[in-house]
Amino acid sequence: MPARMTKRVARISRLGYGFAMLGLATALTGCGYHTAGAAAHVPANVRTLAVPVFKTNVQQFHTEVALTDATIREMNTRTRYRVIHSDDADASDAMLTGTVLTESIAPLTYDPNTGSTSSYLVQITAKIVLTARDGKVLYRNDKLSFREQYQSTQDLSAFIQEDGAAVRRLSRDLASEIVADLLNSF
């Protein structure tokens, strides 16, 4: 192959590589690529998030506390933000508030021998809002919903109300979804 032809092939190869890199850079910036632990909805100047105890519109006891605790734990684990358990908006750069809108516990399966319920379905729907100190809404999800199935014990002498454990598991899953949505949605 003549030297002139080799230089031409090399130039075309470099040009192709350059276009490929340009395309990759465009794709990464266009899809909302960001560094780990940095939320897409949260401005770079936000370093501290306040998370007050979530409000509740339901009769069930302590669901809002379980969800608040799980959300704070998940934020501390997966983000770079300093998360404080506070309702003081001035103590933070942004505030994550939540309201438990609905919680339902419904029988799911029955034991054909005893006629009693053998598993239940717990469903929680919550409203989540992240607000900057200046009042600007950074993130909002008015109907975040999760479901969890749990088994009922058949041993009446050892009966423990399992819905509390199911709500805690559900709260962890819901908190994980809240943080994932804050970090990854674009």
Backbone as ProteinMPNN parsed JSONL, in Angstrom:
{"seq_chain_A": "MPARMTKRVARISRLGYGFAMLGLATALTGCGYHTAGAAAHVPANVRTLAVPVFKTNVQQFHTEVALTDATIREMNTRTRYRVIHSDDADASDAMLTGTVLTESIAPLTYDPNTGSTSSYLVQITAKIVLTARDGKVLYRNDKLSFREQYQSTQDLSAFIQEDGAAVRRLSRDLASEIVADLLNSF", "coords_chain_A": {"N_chain_A": [[0.856, -1.173, 0.0], [0.657, 2.161, -0.877], [2.428, 4.937, 0.631], [1.03, 7.321, 0.698], [-1.609, 6.492, 0.619], [-1.775, 5.123, 3.053], [-1.48, 7.205, 4.902], [-3.84, 8.558, 4.383], [-5.796, 6.665, 5.153], [-5.177, 6.512, 7.88], [-5.788, 9.139, 8.636], [-8.552, 9.213, 8.116], [-9.328, 7.263, 9.905], [-8.637, 8.482, 12.37], [-10.342, 10.666, 12.215], [-12.829, 9.371, 12.237], [-12.704, 8.259, 14.803], [-12.676, 10.62, 16.28], [-15.236, 11.666, 15.694], [-16.751, 9.644, 16.852], [-16.109, 9.951, 19.58], [-17.099, 12.526, 19.989], [-19.803, 12.048, 19.542], [-20.305, 10.292, 21.698], [-19.783, 12.002, 23.884], [-21.813, 13.875, 23.481], [-24.059, 12.242, 23.794], [-23.794, 11.446, 26.485], [-24.022, 13.886, 27.878], [-26.502, 14.673, 27.039], [-28.238, 12.776, 28.084], [-28.451, 13.313, 30.73], [-26.384, 12.604, 32.399], [-24.627, 12.381, 35.41], [-22.528, 12.897, 38.312], [-22.011, 10.344, 40.791], [-24.136, 10.289, 43.642], [-24.994, 12.877, 43.407], [-27.808, 14.727, 43.12], [-30.138, 15.012, 40.472], [-32.15, 16.891, 40.573], [-31.373, 18.71, 42.43], [-29.767, 21.716, 43.159], [-26.257, 22.589, 42.833], [-25.318, 24.081, 44.982], [-26.622, 23.198, 47.218], [-26.135, 21.67, 50.221], [-26.978, 20.751, 52.651], [-29.735, 18.952, 53.796], [-32.892, 19.172, 55.219], [-35.069, 17.024, 56.922], [-38.1, 16.783, 58.057], [-40.35, 15.052, 60.332], [-42.539, 13.122, 58.486], [-45.834, 14.042, 57.462], [-49.165, 12.774, 58.075], [-52.101, 11.338, 56.686], [-53.525, 9.219, 57.479], [-54.984, 6.597, 59.527], [-53.415, 4.606, 60.647], [-50.826, 3.697, 62.92], [-47.77, 5.274, 63.377], [-46.693, 5.025, 60.749], [-45.739, 7.198, 59.293], [-43.49, 7.911, 60.76], [-41.815, 5.678, 60.471], [-41.392, 5.818, 57.695], [-40.146, 8.328, 57.447], [-37.771, 7.922, 58.967], [-36.599, 5.84, 57.465], [-36.193, 7.157, 55.041], [-34.346, 9.17, 55.724], [-32.184, 7.548, 56.522], [-31.639, 6.26, 54.075], [-30.97, 8.488, 52.472], [-28.652, 9.353, 53.796], [-27.026, 7.164, 53.309], [-26.806, 6.961, 50.505], [-26.254, 9.452, 49.351], [-24.347, 12.531, 49.031], [-25.113, 14.509, 50.692], [-25.551, 16.365, 53.728], [-27.729, 15.28, 56.026], [-30.333, 16.285, 58.034], [-32.488, 15.734, 60.787], [-34.98, 17.585, 60.985], [-37.359, 20.275, 61.295], [-36.793, 22.832, 60.756], [-36.466, 25.181, 58.456], [-34.511, 27.092, 58.064], [-32.205, 25.944, 58.954], [-31.121, 24.458, 56.992], [-30.211, 23.909, 53.506], [-32.138, 22.999, 51.813], [-35.399, 21.459, 52.007], [-36.89, 18.34, 52.556], [-40.027, 17.214, 52.389], [-42.782, 15.168, 53.366], [-45.919, 13.468, 52.96], [-47.984, 10.991, 54.144], [-50.395, 9.693, 52.274], [-52.275, 7.623, 51.782], [-52.888, 4.454, 53.267], [-53.279, 1.11, 53.028], [-54.419, -2.068, 54.077], [-54.973, -5.169, 52.946], [-56.614, -8.344, 52.697], [-54.952, -10.963, 50.994], [-54.425, -13.668, 50.254], [-56.033, -16.762, 51.124], [-56.203, -19.388, 53.542], [-57.264, -22.467, 52.589], [-57.987, -24.555, 54.267], [-58.447, -23.581, 56.87], [-59.849, -21.291, 56.431], [-58.949, -18.842, 57.083], [-57.116, -15.749, 56.672], [-54.084, -15.895, 54.917], [-52.1, -14.33, 53.837], [-51.343, -10.85, 53.438], [-51.761, -7.686, 51.745], [-50.026, -4.748, 51.813], [-50.33, -1.358, 51.116], [-48.92, 1.763, 50.43], [-49.304, 5.184, 49.789], [-47.69, 8.172, 49.042], [-46.948, 11.696, 49.254], [-44.3, 13.582, 48.098], [-42.087, 16.263, 48.509], [-39.456, 18.373, 47.586], [-38.023, 21.265, 48.63], [-36.326, 24.286, 48.041], [-34.457, 26.595, 50.085], [-35.28, 29.166, 49.379], [-37.891, 28.766, 48.662], [-38.437, 27.669, 46.21], [-39.652, 24.935, 44.373], [-37.967, 21.989, 44.027], [-38.265, 19.34, 43.493], [-40.997, 17.127, 43.045], [-43.398, 14.719, 43.814], [-46.499, 13.663, 43.676], [-47.921, 11.306, 44.042], [-46.512, 8.916, 44.953], [-46.17, 5.505, 45.138], [-46.199, 2.343, 46.79], [-46.173, -1.229, 47.21], [-46.413, -4.058, 49.408], [-46.222, -7.441, 50.219], [-47.145, -9.536, 52.943], [-46.821, -12.323, 55.162], [-49.195, -13.986, 57.204], [-49.217, -15.176, 60.534], [-50.001, -18.473, 61.602], [-49.945, -19.502, 64.04], [-51.535, -19.027, 66.818], [-50.813, -18.745, 69.506], [-48.37, -17.564, 69.388], [-48.871, -15.193, 68.16], [-48.122, -12.247, 66.556], [-48.527, -8.955, 65.614], [-48.005, -8.591, 62.332], [-48.085, -6.5, 60.517], [-46.693, -4.18, 61.199], [-43.973, -4.811, 60.807], [-44.102, -5.264, 58.073], [-44.783, -2.706, 57.184], [-42.454, -1.325, 57.901], [-40.6, -2.598, 56.187], [-41.747, -1.887, 53.758], [-41.519, 0.877, 53.965], [-38.735, 1.172, 53.814], [-38.348, 0.327, 51.16], [-39.88, 2.245, 49.798], [-38.526, 4.581, 50.569], [-36.09, 4.098, 49.325], [-36.91, 4.292, 46.676], [-37.691, 6.991, 46.598], [-35.219, 8.327, 47.002], [-33.777, 7.297, 44.83], [-35.253, 8.367, 42.716], [-34.82, 11.099, 43.132], [-32.05, 11.184, 42.689], [-31.685, 10.117, 40.121], [-33.587, 10.809, 38.135], [-34.184, 12.585, 35.146]], "CA_chain_A": [[0.0, 0.0, 0.0], [1.484, 3.369, -0.95], [2.488, 5.757, 1.841], [-0.036, 8.322, 0.612], [-2.849, 5.792, 0.957], [-1.698, 4.819, 4.481], [-1.768, 8.453, 5.619], [-5.265, 8.851, 4.187], [-6.527, 5.718, 6.009], [-4.936, 6.938, 9.259], [-6.545, 10.374, 8.851], [-9.97, 8.831, 8.179], [-9.496, 6.53, 11.16], [-8.639, 9.487, 13.449], [-11.564, 11.445, 12.045], [-13.916, 8.51, 12.715], [-12.566, 8.199, 16.256], [-13.092, 11.929, 16.797], [-16.7, 11.731, 15.628], [-17.287, 8.7, 17.843], [-15.965, 10.582, 20.894], [-18.042, 13.641, 20.012], [-21.125, 11.435, 19.714], [-20.39, 9.793, 23.07], [-19.9, 13.16, 24.776], [-23.16, 14.424, 23.291], [-25.022, 11.31, 24.387], [-23.691, 11.487, 27.942], [-24.575, 15.136, 28.401], [-27.915, 14.735, 26.671], [-29.07, 11.862, 28.861], [-28.502, 13.748, 32.117], [-25.31, 11.97, 33.147], [-24.107, 13.189, 36.505], [-21.692, 12.116, 39.21], [-22.726, 9.577, 41.81], [-24.469, 11.012, 44.858], [-25.462, 14.227, 43.105], [-29.184, 14.631, 42.639], [-30.425, 15.769, 39.259], [-33.092, 17.962, 40.889], [-30.85, 19.547, 43.501], [-28.67, 22.585, 42.723], [-24.939, 22.269, 43.383], [-25.059, 24.799, 46.237], [-27.331, 22.547, 48.327], [-25.271, 20.723, 50.926], [-27.687, 20.243, 53.819], [-31.167, 18.71, 53.608], [-33.68, 18.924, 56.43], [-36.183, 16.1, 56.708], [-38.955, 16.703, 59.245], [-41.221, 13.875, 60.36], [-43.578, 13.24, 57.466], [-47.215, 14.171, 57.933], [-49.968, 11.614, 57.711], [-53.55, 11.465, 56.541], [-54.06, 7.878, 57.713], [-55.234, 6.229, 60.917], [-52.422, 3.663, 61.141], [-49.906, 4.262, 63.889], [-46.32, 5.385, 63.152], [-46.222, 4.825, 59.373], [-44.976, 8.381, 58.884], [-42.198, 7.872, 61.451], [-41.019, 4.64, 59.794], [-41.018, 6.316, 56.375], [-39.17, 9.41, 57.655], [-36.499, 7.321, 59.386], [-36.04, 5.097, 56.332], [-35.75, 8.13, 54.036], [-33.107, 9.778, 56.235], [-31.149, 6.516, 56.448], [-31.32, 6.07, 52.654], [-30.277, 9.703, 52.015], [-27.305, 9.323, 54.37], [-26.278, 6.071, 52.697], [-26.625, 7.051, 49.053], [-25.969, 10.792, 48.83], [-23.264, 13.297, 49.654], [-25.717, 15.579, 51.48], [-25.696, 16.255, 55.179], [-29.173, 15.184, 56.236], [-30.688, 16.511, 59.432], [-33.877, 15.423, 61.145], [-35.408, 18.882, 61.507], [-38.384, 20.998, 60.534], [-36.32, 24.209, 60.676], [-36.032, 25.449, 57.079], [-33.315, 27.931, 58.085], [-31.057, 25.128, 59.334], [-30.684, 23.658, 55.845], [-30.29, 24.535, 52.184], [-33.388, 22.528, 51.204], [-36.186, 20.622, 52.91], [-37.649, 17.25, 51.947], [-41.221, 16.949, 53.187], [-43.613, 14.087, 52.85], [-47.217, 13.213, 53.579], [-48.553, 9.68, 53.848], [-51.757, 9.981, 51.821], [-53.121, 6.447, 52.005], [-52.286, 3.187, 53.664], [-54.322, 0.089, 53.077], [-54.024, -3.445, 54.352], [-56.064, -5.982, 52.406], [-56.309, -9.773, 52.594], [-54.506, -11.323, 49.652], [-54.69, -15.096, 50.053], [-56.711, -17.434, 52.228], [-55.902, -20.799, 53.769], [-58.522, -23.17, 52.319], [-58.309, -25.473, 55.367], [-58.965, -22.869, 58.041], [-60.679, -20.168, 56.005], [-58.37, -17.583, 57.56], [-56.216, -15.067, 55.753], [-52.704, -16.36, 55.071], [-51.2, -13.222, 53.505], [-51.965, -9.537, 53.269], [-51.081, -6.726, 50.886], [-49.983, -3.402, 52.384], [-50.012, -0.36, 50.095], [-48.764, 3.129, 50.942], [-49.136, 6.248, 48.797], [-47.167, 9.36, 49.72], [-46.605, 12.901, 48.487], [-42.947, 13.981, 48.471], [-41.715, 17.56, 47.926], [-38.167, 18.934, 47.97], [-38.129, 22.71, 48.448], [-35.13, 25.057, 48.375], [-34.654, 27.582, 51.15], [-35.997, 30.321, 48.826], [-39.271, 28.383, 48.371], [-38.546, 27.042, 44.887], [-39.835, 23.484, 44.419], [-36.927, 21.327, 43.248], [-38.752, 17.993, 43.157], [-42.344, 16.881, 43.57], [-44.107, 13.522, 43.365], [-47.737, 13.701, 44.458], [-48.552, 9.988, 44.184], [-45.522, 7.85, 45.002], [-46.896, 4.381, 45.715], [-45.499, 1.067, 46.913], [-46.941, -2.342, 47.79], [-45.623, -5.131, 50.019], [-47.006, -8.578, 50.708], [-46.574, -10.197, 54.11], [-47.504, -13.543, 55.584], [-49.816, -13.975, 58.522], [-48.891, -16.375, 61.296], [-51.131, -19.345, 61.924], [-49.747, -19.911, 65.429], [-52.197, -17.994, 67.621], [-50.116, -18.526, 70.774], [-47.214, -16.712, 69.11], [-49.339, -14.159, 67.241], [-47.57, -10.885, 66.636], [-49.062, -8.175, 64.497], [-46.939, -8.492, 61.339], [-48.173, -5.35, 59.621], [-45.638, -3.221, 61.55], [-42.763, -5.23, 60.091], [-44.351, -5.037, 56.643], [-44.721, -1.255, 56.953], [-41.038, -0.946, 57.942], [-40.0, -3.052, 54.92], [-42.323, -1.046, 52.714], [-40.921, 2.205, 54.13], [-37.376, 1.106, 53.254], [-38.472, 0.283, 49.698], [-40.38, 3.542, 49.351], [-37.42, 5.524, 50.752], [-35.139, 3.813, 48.255], [-37.495, 4.847, 45.448], [-37.622, 8.457, 46.716], [-33.833, 8.744, 46.785], [-33.421, 6.96, 43.446], [-35.895, 9.34, 41.833], [-34.086, 12.361, 43.301], [-30.711, 11.07, 42.126], [-31.572, 9.611, 38.759], [-34.529, 11.273, 37.115], [-33.697, 13.747, 34.396]], "C_chain_A": [[0.902, 1.236, 0.0], [1.376, 4.193, 0.334], [1.375, 6.789, 1.869], [-1.374, 7.722, 1.036], [-2.894, 5.489, 2.461], [-2.011, 6.06, 5.311], [-3.25, 8.798, 5.533], [-6.121, 7.946, 5.092], [-6.379, 6.127, 7.474], [-5.741, 8.193, 9.585], [-8.042, 10.069, 8.972], [-10.257, 8.108, 9.488], [-9.553, 7.501, 12.344], [-9.91, 10.323, 13.41], [-12.774, 10.654, 12.558], [-13.906, 8.405, 14.234], [-13.041, 9.508, 16.891], [-14.603, 12.086, 16.792], [-17.35, 10.8, 16.653], [-17.225, 9.312, 19.245], [-16.924, 11.759, 21.046], [-19.458, 13.12, 20.231], [-21.325, 10.926, 21.129], [-20.557, 10.945, 24.055], [-21.288, 13.778, 24.682], [-24.201, 13.54, 23.955], [-24.99, 11.382, 25.907], [-24.259, 12.772, 28.522], [-26.055, 15.238, 28.116], [-28.794, 13.856, 27.531], [-29.115, 12.25, 30.328], [-27.451, 13.091, 32.981], [-24.817, 12.927, 34.224], [-23.311, 12.294, 37.438], [-22.53, 11.432, 40.275], [-22.96, 10.428, 43.047], [-24.954, 12.425, 44.637], [-26.849, 14.126, 42.483], [-29.409, 15.536, 41.441], [-31.318, 16.974, 39.544], [-32.525, 18.992, 41.864], [-29.686, 20.388, 42.983], [-27.367, 22.255, 43.455], [-24.672, 22.951, 44.723], [-25.787, 24.19, 47.435], [-26.417, 21.492, 48.931], [-25.978, 20.063, 52.101], [-29.17, 20.113, 53.501], [-31.809, 18.465, 54.961], [-34.823, 17.989, 56.056], [-36.988, 16.053, 58.002], [-39.769, 15.408, 59.205], [-42.335, 14.1, 59.353], [-44.941, 13.372, 58.126], [-47.981, 12.922, 57.521], [-51.441, 11.969, 57.616], [-54.239, 10.136, 56.833], [-54.199, 7.605, 59.207], [-54.14, 5.332, 61.501], [-51.343, 4.389, 61.929], [-48.461, 4.18, 63.399], [-45.825, 5.105, 61.737], [-45.341, 5.988, 58.946], [-43.601, 8.417, 59.538], [-41.275, 6.856, 60.78], [-40.532, 5.135, 58.435], [-39.987, 7.446, 56.478], [-37.804, 8.84, 58.002], [-35.819, 6.586, 58.235], [-35.5, 6.049, 55.266], [-34.444, 8.793, 54.468], [-31.95, 8.789, 56.131], [-30.687, 6.318, 54.991], [-30.569, 7.277, 52.096], [-28.838, 9.716, 52.533], [-26.43, 8.271, 53.703], [-25.903, 6.361, 51.252], [-26.283, 8.431, 48.512], [-24.814, 11.437, 49.579], [-23.805, 14.381, 50.588], [-25.649, 15.288, 52.97], [-27.192, 16.322, 55.444], [-29.455, 15.343, 57.72], [-32.173, 16.243, 59.629], [-34.442, 16.675, 61.813], [-36.523, 19.461, 60.655], [-38.039, 22.484, 60.425], [-35.729, 24.466, 59.286], [-34.75, 26.272, 57.041], [-32.052, 27.147, 58.426], [-30.485, 24.341, 58.158], [-30.789, 24.464, 54.553], [-31.573, 24.154, 51.454], [-34.096, 21.614, 52.198], [-36.98, 19.597, 52.109], [-38.82, 16.939, 52.867], [-42.023, 15.837, 52.538], [-44.912, 13.995, 53.613], [-47.671, 11.825, 53.157], [-50.02, 9.928, 53.528], [-52.712, 8.829, 52.095], [-52.269, 5.294, 52.493], [-53.418, 2.186, 53.756], [-53.699, -1.272, 53.33], [-55.206, -4.306, 53.937], [-55.663, -7.453, 52.385], [-55.97, -10.13, 51.151], [-54.792, -12.79, 49.33], [-55.311, -15.674, 51.316], [-56.237, -18.874, 52.323], [-57.202, -21.567, 53.574], [-58.939, -24.106, 53.451], [-58.96, -24.765, 56.542], [-59.914, -21.736, 57.664], [-60.13, -18.831, 56.457], [-57.418, -17.007, 56.508], [-54.793, -15.547, 55.996], [-51.682, -15.309, 54.63], [-52.014, -11.961, 53.235], [-51.146, -8.71, 52.293], [-51.184, -5.356, 51.551], [-49.589, -2.453, 51.261], [-49.978, 1.01, 50.748], [-48.593, 4.066, 49.753], [-48.713, 7.503, 49.552], [-46.931, 10.487, 48.726], [-45.249, 13.368, 49.007], [-42.607, 15.285, 47.753], [-40.355, 17.981, 48.479], [-38.198, 20.409, 47.615], [-36.829, 23.383, 48.867], [-35.466, 26.073, 49.461], [-35.444, 28.794, 50.659], [-37.442, 29.999, 48.434], [-39.48, 27.726, 47.02], [-38.662, 25.518, 45.047], [-38.827, 22.843, 43.466], [-37.378, 19.957, 42.746], [-40.132, 17.822, 43.772], [-42.873, 15.583, 42.966], [-45.337, 13.405, 44.255], [-48.352, 12.336, 44.724], [-47.524, 8.863, 44.124], [-46.136, 6.678, 45.756], [-46.046, 3.122, 45.724], [-46.402, 0.046, 47.565], [-45.981, -3.37, 48.365], [-46.569, -6.214, 50.51], [-46.34, -9.114, 51.972], [-47.462, -11.352, 54.53], [-48.065, -13.361, 56.984], [-49.427, -15.257, 59.24], [-50.155, -17.172, 61.585], [-51.064, -19.808, 63.374], [-50.309, -18.826, 66.344], [-51.489, -17.731, 68.94], [-48.911, -17.605, 70.586], [-47.594, -15.543, 68.211], [-48.709, -12.807, 67.559], [-48.112, -10.147, 65.43], [-47.944, -7.92, 63.491], [-47.003, -7.235, 60.498], [-47.138, -4.277, 59.946], [-44.337, -3.532, 60.825], [-42.921, -4.991, 58.593], [-44.259, -3.551, 56.314], [-43.269, -0.778, 56.99], [-40.319, -1.377, 56.655], [-40.463, -2.166, 53.769], [-41.731, 0.36, 52.765], [-39.505, 2.235, 53.569], [-37.417, 1.108, 51.727], [-38.919, 1.628, 49.134], [-39.292, 4.606, 49.475], [-36.368, 5.333, 49.667], [-35.621, 4.396, 46.928], [-37.428, 6.379, 45.452], [-36.213, 8.937, 46.373], [-33.394, 8.446, 45.349], [-34.019, 7.974, 42.476], [-35.203, 10.7, 41.927], [-32.737, 12.311, 42.588], [-30.696, 10.831, 40.624], [-32.531, 10.176, 37.738], [-33.995, 12.528, 36.445], [-34.677, 14.16, 33.376]], "O_chain_A": [[1.821, 1.326, 0.814], [0.363, 4.149, 1.031], [0.835, 7.099, 2.931], [-2.167, 8.365, 1.725], [-3.957, 5.591, 3.073], [-2.726, 5.977, 6.309], [-3.84, 9.275, 6.502], [-7.065, 8.419, 5.725], [-7.352, 6.091, 8.227], [-6.31, 8.307, 10.671], [-8.718, 10.616, 9.844], [-11.302, 8.315, 10.104], [-10.409, 7.366, 13.219], [-10.483, 10.646, 14.45], [-13.639, 11.209, 13.236], [-14.954, 8.454, 14.878], [-13.724, 9.498, 17.916], [-15.188, 12.575, 17.759], [-18.376, 11.135, 17.245], [-18.182, 9.202, 20.011], [-17.496, 11.962, 22.117], [-20.22, 13.686, 21.014], [-22.398, 11.107, 21.705], [-21.386, 10.869, 24.962], [-21.87, 14.161, 25.696], [-25.121, 14.037, 24.604], [-26.039, 11.38, 26.551], [-24.916, 12.74, 29.562], [-26.79, 15.844, 28.895], [-29.978, 14.147, 27.7], [-29.77, 11.563, 31.112], [-27.617, 13.027, 34.199], [-24.619, 14.117, 33.982], [-23.409, 11.069, 37.362], [-23.621, 11.889, 40.614], [-22.089, 11.197, 43.455], [-25.296, 13.112, 45.6], [-27.025, 13.505, 41.435], [-28.936, 16.672, 41.399], [-31.249, 17.974, 38.83], [-33.14, 20.034, 42.092], [-28.726, 19.849, 42.432], [-27.383, 21.709, 44.558], [-23.88, 22.448, 45.519], [-25.581, 24.636, 48.564], [-25.984, 20.555, 48.259], [-25.626, 18.954, 52.502], [-29.789, 21.051, 52.998], [-31.329, 17.652, 55.751], [-35.458, 18.143, 55.013], [-36.604, 15.359, 58.944], [-39.86, 14.754, 58.166], [-42.994, 15.14, 59.362], [-45.16, 12.865, 59.227], [-47.502, 12.118, 56.721], [-51.951, 12.795, 58.372], [-55.401, 9.946, 56.476], [-53.607, 8.294, 60.038], [-53.956, 5.299, 62.718], [-50.997, 5.535, 61.641], [-47.993, 3.098, 63.044], [-44.618, 4.958, 61.545], [-44.309, 5.786, 58.306], [-42.644, 8.901, 58.934], [-40.099, 7.136, 60.546], [-39.383, 4.896, 58.064], [-39.055, 7.506, 55.675], [-36.796, 9.222, 57.408], [-34.607, 6.695, 58.052], [-34.465, 5.777, 54.657], [-33.535, 8.956, 53.654], [-30.857, 9.155, 55.699], [-29.49, 6.221, 54.72], [-29.624, 7.107, 51.325], [-27.913, 10.052, 51.794], [-25.224, 8.469, 53.55], [-24.796, 6.037, 50.822], [-26.041, 8.568, 47.313], [-24.369, 10.949, 50.619], [-23.023, 15.099, 51.212], [-25.684, 14.138, 53.408], [-27.843, 17.315, 55.119], [-28.893, 14.633, 58.555], [-32.994, 16.495, 58.747], [-34.396, 16.817, 63.035], [-36.626, 19.181, 59.46], [-38.884, 23.296, 60.05], [-34.623, 24.019, 58.983], [-33.979, 26.166, 56.087], [-30.944, 27.637, 58.209], [-29.484, 23.639, 58.305], [-31.373, 25.547, 54.517], [-32.043, 24.888, 50.586], [-33.476, 21.066, 53.11], [-37.646, 19.927, 51.127], [-38.632, 16.458, 53.985], [-41.949, 15.605, 51.331], [-44.995, 14.397, 54.774], [-47.737, 11.516, 51.968], [-50.796, 10.322, 54.398], [-53.823, 9.036, 52.582], [-51.087, 5.184, 52.168], [-54.394, 2.396, 54.476], [-52.603, -1.578, 52.859], [-56.298, -4.196, 54.494], [-54.513, -7.78, 52.093], [-56.614, -9.662, 50.212], [-55.331, -13.111, 48.271], [-55.139, -15.151, 52.417], [-55.912, -19.502, 51.316], [-58.158, -21.346, 54.319], [-60.121, -24.42, 53.584], [-59.906, -25.277, 57.14], [-60.697, -21.277, 58.496], [-60.761, -17.796, 56.246], [-56.984, -17.699, 55.587], [-54.34, -15.604, 57.139], [-50.515, -15.391, 55.013], [-53.187, -12.006, 52.863], [-49.976, -9.003, 52.046], [-52.28, -4.863, 51.818], [-48.628, -2.708, 50.536], [-50.872, 1.378, 51.51], [-47.833, 3.779, 48.827], [-49.304, 7.853, 50.573], [-46.742, 10.263, 47.53], [-45.065, 13.531, 50.213], [-42.808, 15.407, 46.545], [-40.13, 17.95, 49.689], [-38.374, 20.774, 46.453], [-36.289, 23.084, 49.933], [-36.635, 26.363, 49.712], [-36.197, 29.391, 51.428], [-38.147, 30.871, 47.926], [-40.583, 27.273, 46.714], [-37.875, 24.897, 45.761], [-38.828, 23.114, 42.265], [-36.924, 19.482, 41.705], [-40.405, 18.306, 44.871], [-42.801, 15.377, 41.754], [-45.23, 13.088, 45.439], [-49.238, 12.228, 45.572], [-47.663, 7.946, 43.313], [-46.576, 6.839, 46.895], [-45.277, 2.863, 44.797], [-47.277, 0.383, 48.362], [-44.867, -3.534, 47.869], [-47.588, -5.93, 51.138], [-45.113, -9.143, 52.064], [-48.67, -11.364, 54.292], [-47.485, -12.676, 57.827], [-49.321, -16.312, 58.615], [-51.232, -16.612, 61.785], [-52.0, -20.428, 63.88], [-49.642, -17.827, 66.613], [-51.549, -16.614, 69.454], [-48.484, -16.941, 71.53], [-46.725, -14.958, 67.563], [-48.769, -12.313, 68.685], [-48.139, -10.696, 64.329], [-47.039, -7.129, 63.755], [-46.03, -6.927, 59.81], [-46.738, -3.529, 59.054], [-43.679, -2.637, 60.295], [-41.98, -4.563, 57.925], [-43.715, -3.18, 55.274], [-42.886, 0.081, 56.197], [-39.527, -0.617, 56.099], [-39.67, -1.754, 52.922], [-41.47, 0.964, 51.724], [-39.112, 3.205, 52.922], [-36.63, 1.796, 51.077], [-38.399, 2.09, 48.118], [-39.146, 5.445, 48.586], [-35.819, 6.307, 49.152], [-34.828, 4.931, 46.153], [-37.141, 6.99, 44.423], [-36.038, 9.84, 45.556], [-32.713, 9.262, 44.727], [-33.36, 8.389, 41.522], [-35.02, 11.376, 40.914], [-32.329, 13.285, 41.957], [-29.789, 11.292, 39.93], [-32.287, 10.022, 36.541], [-33.431, 13.41, 37.092], [-34.44, 15.122, 32.646]]}, "name": "protein", "num_of_chains": 1, "seq": "MPARMTKRVARISRLGYGFAMLGLATALTGCGYHTAGAAAHVPANVRTLAVPVFKTNVQQFHTEVALTDATIREMNTRTRYRVIHSDDADASDAMLTGTVLTESIAPLTYDPNTGSTSSYLVQITAKIVLTARDGKVLYRNDKLSFREQYQSTQDLSAFIQEDGAAVRRLSRDLASEIVADLLNSF"}
